[in-house]
Amino acid sequence: MSTTRLGTPDRDFFTALADVVFGNPFTPQRDQLIVRLAPGAPLGDLTSDREALARVVGPRLEPWLREGASALQKLSAEDRRLLEPGFLYVCYHRCVPQLDALIERQAGQGGAPLAVPFGDDSIADLVRSGFPEERAVRFFALFFQLRRAFHFIERSLAGECESMRRLREALWNNVVTHDMRGYEAALWNRMEDFSTLLLGETGTGKGSAAAAIGRSEFIPYVVEQRRFAANFAESFITINLSQFPETLIESELFGHRKGAFTGAIEHHEGVFERCNAHGALFLDEIGEASIPVQIKLLQVLQERTFTALGGHEKKRFSGRVIAATNRPLAALRRDGRFRDDFFYRLCSDVIEVPTLRQRIAESPAELEQLVRLLVARVTGAKAPDLVAAVLAALGSGLPSGYAWPGNVRELEQAVRRILLTGRYAADKPQSAPGEEEALLDKLRTGELTAADLLAQYCALLYRRLGTYAEVAKRTGLDPRTSRKYVESGRSGKSERGADRTELP
């Protein structure tokens, strides 16, 4: 059989297409990559209409789609590899509507995974495009994973400001890496080795970020059963470590056998046992874990095994671990309350979830967009008149530059309060118990530099007064400087560059 070669225009087109197909859809470079593929086409159409590029790619593949496998066999191995991204892109978009419908149905349903009546056709489509059947089955499972990742990242983490775009980009990388070529080749079944640490203040949405990752793990497709191996709606398990007393936390994590301790009248499965091999376990408030619990969690992460209290059988944990805290880890590590070796086992990826005040500072329109989404969620409709009423009440009831100390969670309740009462006046935040005493102790022992003192004092005032303007008024600093000291005091950083929570 004679060998034919792709022409230079086709080679350039499919080489550029690979960067789109295997890249992160939330990067700012994506628009530029797409427009290279269809010069002269309206950029808005190509980026806002997810099917538009598929309609550009399809005609470029038409000769091989028409003639089938025999035409592909005439190409060199290198040229067949160049065409792969095009075939994947077209096959993926053919089944997107059915995948979306499956996600919507499965998201609200427990129990066994739903049947996938279109699975055979989608896999056959990939086989006709030249993929061996085993690889075609894996690509179909990857299609389902990508669609879930896009669904949960885009819908659960709304916001058009730059910090939210960066968050969506980071979450996508966390699920399928920054380049899916490497993920598909070697990592799709190895992601349990990559733990994730989410940092951010209370109410910023760390739980939503964790759920977006946990519900987007790779789940194999079982051809014989015509369904996926697990239900993604049940594969994400969460536990808040601050909710349990020290005496019960190990039982909740690892389970216990009957008679393991007084009151253990029956067997109990912990979260590590309930989390399946295709799922993820979210350890919220990891900064609250005691040193003994940290040691045991470290052993699970290192050895991937655990033993229930009162039991002897070692059980394997094959899921993925996601952890989150609103505590300043740098200070906890410095004070010996958070082990360094535990931190380094958790931090394959460290993702910071932005505060609401940061988002509004980057884009004032962010507040209006969030109010619109929250009103729609509460009422089940767009309700523009209610949106306008909520915005007006926020404008009249809150001081200019209000810092939203409760973040998006506070905004959610503010919307509900306004819908009920027509007004919202924020409660003045109170200092944490013993906060003033702790600051006085540091003053007495001479632990604070001048920058430390000013930063912690400004942060304390901010928690009481709620706005940077009020802090500036009390301290005599200009508003920009007061904000700088508040932020450094809140994060545990000082002007002299204290420990950071990020990787060194």
Buried (B, 14 or more C-beta within 10 A) or exposed (E): EEEEEBEEEBBBBBEBBBBBBBBBBBBEEBEEBBBBBBEEBEEEEBBEEEEBBBBBBBEBBEEBBEEEEEBBEBBEEEBBEBBBBBBBBBBBBBBBEBBBEBBEEBBEEEEEBBEBEBBEEBBEBBBBBBBEEEEBBBBBBBBBBBBBBBBBBBEBBBBEBBBBBBBBBBBBBBBBBBBBBEBBEEBBEEBBEBBBBBBBBBBBBBBBBBBBBBBBBBBBBBBEEEBBBBBBBBBBBBBBBEEBEEEEBBBBBBBBBEEBEEEBEEBBEBBBBBBBBBBBBBBBBBBBBEEEBBEBBBBBBEEBEBBBBBBEEEBEBEBBBBBBBBBBBBBBBEEEBBBEEBBEBBBBBBBBBBBBBBBBBBBEEBBBBBBBBBBBEBEEEEBEEBBBBBBEBBEEBBEEBBBBBBBBBBBBEBBBBBBEEEEBEBEEBEBEEEBEEBBEEBEEEEEBEEBBBBBBBBBBBBBBBBBBBBBBBBBEBEBEBBBBBBBBBBBBBBBEEBBEBEEE
